[in-house]
């Protein structure tokens, strides 16, 4: 009953905040108010395809382990299957990014729909080797989902020369949409599982959403690539097409250390987050018996929506590149408290709620920062390079879960998050000089424009 009340209250808060923001935006003529019709069409095309794509991913999550158990695999075999998924994402991710930058992000997102659908099909087999192939395909697919969709969005936004502030709004809406689809997927997955009395049914439903995403992408999206012009539009095929995108991406990271630091920050935060996904259930089951998994997960997603909805207020106070440091510190504290081994369930779950709020704010914020500092030419490649240490962290921890206690795992997550805060502080210092010079240049340009206006002042100007 307690989690039901919390879920209702959180959902009401989300609805009120969204209503308030839309009202303010409409009055101020900001995104959501007087934006162009073309922007709304492009945003809608992205959101439909993206939400269908992440729904397919969310539908599978709760049933993968249960399906493997149903097929009578041992814990060791199940562990190998899970590690294969993360491992394939790490190994093939860089090639996926290079392919997307060279041949097109739209094409890559369509490939995601095909490979993930094939991964779902393998779930009908009880053969370990077919399921292993499915996990490898799933790992490749998640690499595309978490890099190429965002790369296409940024490239397409630049192609139309939309204002940067409008991209912030799309990132925020995408995070809210992701949380809503997660909640809806939990209900839909349970419904088809019970209706057809089959653990494979949610995977079949995921294929339907993948088809819907693929159709939307084919119908509504324009292609964009790494070798693009100023507006992000595809240039004619030429010398750029023959570049080794991975080599170019690594060279850009070597020349600009900010990019590498940003990648380490992302790996540390998201590594802690993925480990948390595996750990929250056993931690809370020790305090709440029985644990209402669905309602707790719903509360997490509602907290995530609240975090995303906070973007507008916080970004008006400080740019994301600055407040992310404090966000990582708060996240680290929220993981440190459960690591202390306190025998109190409500304080633990409260920490988890705050951490999910941090995750909700993190995703649109880091998306904004990456859109500014990652070069468009090799955006998808670099996004996938960022995921390599992330997958290594997750695989290393999961492979040793049996030999370390839950408290130690949460302590490790806390350390990762505090390290992210330290690196973010360094990142702020690294971009500080650059942004200061840019601001001085902008001020000089404004002064020049004013002087030019005065120079061209003619008698009679300004008179009625």
Beta strands, then each sheet from edge to edge (+ up, - down):
end
